[in-house]
C-alpha cells in the first residue's frame, strides 16, 4: 500500500481485541437465553402450582369413598 494511503485507512484491530468482542457478545447472548429459559420455567411452575391448588380444592369437596372402606370396625 502506498505511504499516503496508510495514513487514511485505519489499522485493523489486533486479533485479541476481535476475539474479546466476540466472546463478550457470546456471553451476553448466553445470559439472555438463560434468563429467558428461567423466566419460562417460572411461568410454567406458577401455572402448574395454581392448577394443583384448584384440583386440591376440588378433591376436598368430593365424597371420601376411601374413608368409608378403610374405617376399622370396633
C-alpha positions in Angstrom: 0.0 0.0 0.0 1.4 3.4 -0.9 2.6 5.6 2.0 -0.1 8.2 1.6 -3.0 5.7 1.9 -1.6 4.2 5.1 -2.4 7.4 7.0 -6.1 7.4 5.7 -7.0 3.7 6.3 -7.1 2.8 10.0 -5.1 -0.2 11.0 -7.2 -3.3 11.7 -7.7 -4.1 15.4 -5.5 -6.8 16.9 -6.9 -10.3 16.8 -7.1 -10.4 20.6 -9.5 -7.4 20.6 -11.7 -9.0 18.0 -11.9 -12.3 19.9 -12.6 -10.4 23.2 -15.5 -8.6 21.5 -16.8 -11.9 20.1 -16.5 -13.6 23.5 -18.4 -10.7 25.2 -21.2 -10.8 22.7 -21.4 -14.6 23.0 -21.5 -14.5 26.8 -24.2 -11.8 26.7 -26.4 -13.8 24.3 -25.9 -16.9 26.5 -27.0 -14.9 29.6 -30.1 -13.6 27.8 -31.0 -17.1 26.7 -30.5 -18.5 30.2 -32.7 -15.7 31.8 -35.4 -16.3 29.2 -35.4 -20.1 29.9 -35.6 -19.4 33.6 -38.5 -17.0 33.2 -40.3 -19.6 31.0 -39.7 -22.2 33.7 -41.0 -19.9 36.5 -44.2 -19.2 34.5 -44.7 -22.9 33.9 -44.1 -23.6 37.6 -46.6 -21.0 38.8 -49.3 -22.1 36.4 -48.8 -25.8 37.4 -48.9 -24.9 41.1 -52.1 -22.9 40.6 -53.8 -25.8 38.7 -52.7 -28.2 41.5 -54.2 -25.9 44.1 -57.5 -25.8 42.2 -57.5 -29.6 41.9 -56.9 -30.0 45.6 -59.8 -27.7 46.4 -62.0 -29.8 44.1 -60.8 -33.0 45.8 -61.6 -31.6 49.2 -65.2 -31.1 48.2 -65.5 -34.7 46.9 -67.0 -37.6 48.9 -64.4 -39.5 50.7 -65.1 -43.1 49.5 -61.8 -44.4 50.7 -62.6 -43.3 54.2 -65.8 -45.4 54.1 -63.9 -48.5 53.3 -60.9 -48.0 55.5 -62.8 -47.4 58.8 -62.0 -50.0 61.4 -64.9 -51.8 63.0 -64.7 -51.6 66.7 
